[in-house]
């Protein structure tokens, strides 16, 4: 494929290769330079590196341990976690400030947590008292005076 760089040397042009493969000609030129410099091993697929995470594995475990203690231990009124609250705990535990999106990725990706919505139920909710009321009080009220 990369034996010739242009039609003038008897091979297929970069543009023709690009059309056949479905990429731009510049990609073909780049691949050719890599092939000439490093051979076929230079063209092997490599894992995308991307930006390194702000928290290393030990910091993630520190955050996990802190979050598992509950929100009230960290001074929050209700024992519910929000992205903002988790962000505060991350900063306190590690000194690293994360955006809301990064906190979400930390929770759902590296910690494996999922979104949980609290039940909208009164704290005083008592199933046995409700059953008793339905069985005894409701028939009396329905019957009337």
TAURPE-V779034 format. One record per pair of residues at least 24 apart in sequence whose ideal C-beta (glycine too) atoms are under 10 Angstrom apart, sorted by the first residue. I is the first residue (numbers start at 1). J is the second residue. D is the distance in whole Angstrom. If there is no record, write none. Layout:
i:I j:J d:D
i:I j:J d:D
//
This chain:
i:1 j:28 d:9
i:1 j:31 d:9
i:1 j:32 d:9
i:1 j:35 d:9
i:2 j:28 d:8
i:2 j:31 d:7
i:2 j:32 d:5
i:2 j:33 d:10
i:2 j:34 d:9
i:2 j:35 d:5
i:2 j:36 d:7
i:2 j:40 d:10
i:2 j:43 d:9
i:3 j:32 d:10
i:3 j:35 d:10
i:4 j:32 d:10
i:5 j:29 d:8
i:5 j:32 d:6
i:5 j:36 d:9
i:53 j:96 d:10
i:53 j:102 d:9
i:53 j:105 d:9
i:53 j:106 d:9
i:53 j:109 d:10
i:53 j:110 d:8
i:54 j:90 d:9
i:54 j:94 d:9
i:54 j:96 d:5
i:54 j:97 d:9
i:54 j:98 d:6
i:54 j:99 d:10
i:54 j:102 d:7
i:54 j:106 d:9
i:55 j:90 d:8
i:55 j:93 d:10
i:55 j:94 d:6
i:55 j:96 d:6
i:55 j:98 d:8
i:55 j:102 d:9
i:55 j:106 d:7
i:55 j:110 d:8
i:56 j:94 d:9
i:56 j:96 d:10
i:57 j:110 d:9
i:58 j:94 d:9
i:59 j:90 d:8
i:59 j:93 d:7
i:59 j:94 d:5
i:59 j:95 d:9
i:59 j:96 d:7
i:59 j:106 d:10
i:60 j:90 d:9
i:60 j:94 d:9
i:60 j:106 d:7
i:60 j:109 d:10
i:60 j:110 d:5
i:60 j:111 d:7
i:61 j:110 d:10
i:61 j:111 d:10
i:62 j:89 d:10
i:62 j:90 d:9
i:62 j:93 d:5
i:62 j:94 d:6
i:63 j:89 d:7
i:63 j:90 d:5
i:63 j:92 d:10
i:63 j:93 d:5
i:63 j:94 d:7
i:63 j:96 d:9
i:63 j:98 d:10
i:63 j:103 d:10
i:63 j:106 d:7
i:63 j:107 d:9
i:63 j:110 d:9
i:63 j:111 d:7
i:64 j:93 d:10
i:64 j:106 d:10
i:64 j:107 d:10
i:64 j:110 d:9
i:64 j:111 d:6
i:64 j:112 d:10
i:64 j:113 d:9
i:65 j:93 d:8
i:66 j:90 d:8
i:66 j:92 d:8
i:66 j:93 d:5
i:66 j:94 d:9
i:67 j:93 d:9
i:67 j:106 d:10
i:67 j:107 d:8
i:67 j:111 d:8
i:67 j:113 d:8
i:68 j:111 d:10
i:78 j:118 d:9
i:79 j:118 d:10
i:80 j:116 d:9
i:80 j:117 d:10
i:80 j:118 d:6
i:81 j:107 d:8
i:81 j:113 d:9
i:81 j:116 d:9
i:83 j:107 d:8
i:86 j:111 d:10
i:86 j:113 d:9
//
